[in-house]
Amino acid sequence: MPDMTTDENVSRFVERFAAELTEAGMQRMAARVFAALLASESGSMTSAELSERLRISPAAVSGAVRYLAQVDMISRERDPGSRRERYVLHNELWYETFTRRDQLLTRWEKVLREGARTLGEDTSAGARAAETAEFFEFLQQEMLGMMDRWRTHRAARDAAGE
């Protein structure tokens, strides 16, 4: 079995995961920066470290971290005793991401319900809008249950010392 701590294997993982994120719709450079942060031992890196690790320009790093910060996937912190910024993955990143998605679904559901009334609930367009709103409502309920199960699973895992 290959030693997964080697730089080459880590780089392969970063590029593979970044490609998956890009395929799912994330900006390519942001996906690479995110994957590099995820693969770093500390979950944080400076712009210079990201630039060197990914072999990209500081401008490319800047654009990527700006996007990732805007969508709340990372935060910026000052290196102690330095003017350099360090980019840090959020704790419970995926939980927070799905929670924000849940808020988005709530807004979409509200607009769709209003749209169904505006279009006329007895019309085909109104019925489609109403069914889409119902789907988002269902998705939210399922997601809330899933997040609760995740917290329970994680607490049990942590209590077991895994």
C-alpha positions as CSV (number, residue, x, y, z in Angstrom):
1,M,0.0,0.0,0.0
2,P,1.5,3.4,-0.9
3,D,2.5,5.9,1.7
4,M,-0.3,8.5,1.5
5,T,1.7,11.1,3.4
6,T,4.1,11.7,0.4
7,D,3.7,15.0,-1.3
8,E,3.0,13.3,-4.6
9,N,0.1,11.3,-3.2
10,V,-1.3,14.3,-1.4
11,S,-1.1,16.3,-4.6
12,R,-3.0,13.6,-6.4
13,F,-5.7,13.5,-3.8
14,V,-6.0,17.3,-3.8
15,E,-6.3,17.4,-7.6
16,R,-8.8,14.5,-7.7
17,F,-11.0,16.0,-5.0
18,A,-10.8,19.4,-6.6
19,A,-11.9,17.9,-9.9
20,E,-14.9,16.4,-8.2
21,L,-15.8,19.7,-6.6
22,T,-15.4,21.5,-10.0
23,E,-17.6,18.9,-11.6
24,A,-20.2,19.7,-9.0
25,G,-20.1,23.4,-9.9
26,M,-17.4,25.0,-7.7
27,Q,-14.9,27.3,-9.4
28,R,-11.8,25.4,-10.4
29,M,-9.2,27.4,-8.5
30,A,-11.4,27.7,-5.4
31,A,-11.8,23.9,-5.5
32,R,-8.1,23.4,-5.6
33,V,-7.4,25.8,-2.8
34,F,-10.2,24.2,-0.7
35,A,-8.9,20.7,-1.3
36,A,-5.3,21.8,-0.4
37,L,-6.6,23.3,2.9
38,L,-8.5,20.1,3.6
39,A,-5.5,18.0,3.0
40,S,-3.2,20.1,5.1
41,E,-2.4,18.8,8.6
42,S,-3.5,22.0,10.3
43,G,-6.5,22.9,8.1
44,S,-4.9,26.2,7.4
45,M,-2.3,27.7,5.1
46,T,-0.9,31.1,4.0
47,S,-1.2,32.5,0.6
48,A,2.4,31.8,-0.1
49,E,2.0,28.2,1.1
50,L,-1.0,27.7,-1.1
51,S,0.7,29.3,-4.1
52,E,3.7,27.0,-3.6
53,R,1.7,23.8,-3.0
54,L,-0.6,24.3,-5.9
55,R,2.0,26.0,-8.2
56,I,-0.4,28.9,-8.9
57,S,0.1,32.6,-8.8
58,P,-0.7,34.7,-5.7
59,A,-3.4,36.4,-7.7
60,A,-5.1,33.0,-8.4
61,V,-4.9,32.3,-4.6
62,S,-6.4,35.7,-3.8
63,G,-9.4,35.1,-6.1
64,A,-10.0,31.6,-4.8
65,V,-9.8,32.6,-1.1
66,R,-12.1,35.6,-1.7
67,Y,-14.7,33.2,-3.2
68,L,-14.3,30.6,-0.4
69,A,-14.6,33.3,2.2
70,Q,-17.7,34.8,0.6
71,V,-19.4,31.4,0.7
72,D,-18.2,30.9,4.3
73,M,-16.1,27.8,3.6
74,I,-13.0,29.4,5.1
75,S,-12.0,32.3,7.3
76,R,-9.0,34.6,7.4
77,E,-6.8,34.9,10.4
78,R,-3.6,36.8,11.1
79,D,-0.5,34.8,11.7
80,P,0.5,35.7,15.3
81,G,3.3,38.4,15.2
82,S,3.0,38.8,11.5
83,R,1.0,40.8,8.9
84,R,0.4,37.6,6.9
85,E,-3.0,36.2,6.6
86,R,-3.7,32.5,7.1
87,Y,-6.7,30.9,5.5
88,V,-8.5,28.4,7.8
89,L,-11.2,25.8,7.2
90,H,-14.3,26.3,9.4
91,N,-14.9,23.8,12.1
92,E,-17.9,21.6,11.3
93,L,-17.6,22.9,7.7
94,W,-20.0,20.5,6.1
95,Y,-22.6,20.9,8.8
96,E,-22.5,24.6,8.4
97,T,-22.7,24.3,4.6
98,F,-25.8,22.2,4.7
99,T,-27.4,24.4,7.4
100,R,-26.9,27.4,5.1
101,R,-28.4,25.3,2.2
102,D,-31.4,24.7,4.4
103,Q,-31.8,28.5,4.8
104,L,-31.7,28.8,1.1
105,L,-34.3,26.1,0.6
106,T,-36.6,28.0,3.1
107,R,-36.3,31.2,1.0
108,W,-36.9,29.3,-2.2
109,E,-39.9,27.5,-0.7
110,K,-41.5,30.8,0.3
111,V,-41.0,32.3,-3.1
112,L,-42.4,29.2,-4.8
113,R,-45.5,29.2,-2.6
114,E,-46.1,32.9,-3.4
115,G,-45.5,32.1,-7.1
116,A,-48.0,29.2,-7.0
117,R,-50.6,31.6,-5.6
118,T,-49.7,34.3,-8.2
119,L,-49.7,31.8,-11.1
120,G,-53.0,30.3,-9.8
121,E,-52.9,27.0,-8.0
122,D,-55.4,25.6,-10.5
123,T,-53.0,26.2,-13.4
124,S,-50.3,23.8,-14.6
125,A,-47.6,26.5,-13.8
126,G,-49.0,27.1,-10.4
127,A,-49.2,23.3,-9.6
128,R,-45.6,22.9,-10.7
129,A,-44.5,25.8,-8.4
130,A,-46.5,24.3,-5.5
131,E,-45.1,20.9,-6.0
132,T,-41.5,22.3,-6.2
133,A,-42.2,24.2,-2.9
134,E,-43.5,21.0,-1.4
135,F,-40.4,19.1,-2.5
136,F,-38.1,21.8,-0.9
137,E,-40.2,21.5,2.3
138,F,-39.8,17.7,2.3
139,L,-36.0,18.1,1.6
140,Q,-35.7,20.5,4.6
141,Q,-37.4,18.1,7.0
142,E,-35.2,15.2,5.8
143,M,-32.1,17.3,6.1
144,L,-32.9,18.4,9.7
145,G,-33.4,14.8,10.7
146,M,-30.1,13.8,8.9
147,M,-28.2,16.6,10.7
148,D,-29.6,15.5,14.1
149,R,-28.5,11.9,13.3
150,W,-25.1,13.2,12.3
151,R,-24.6,15.0,15.6
152,T,-25.7,11.9,17.5
153,H,-23.3,9.7,15.4
154,R,-20.4,12.1,15.9
155,A,-21.0,12.4,19.7
156,A,-21.1,8.6,20.0
157,R,-17.9,8.3,17.9
158,D,-16.1,10.9,20.0
159,A,-17.3,9.3,23.3
160,A,-15.9,6.0,22.1
161,G,-12.5,7.7,21.4
162,E,-12.5,7.0,17.7
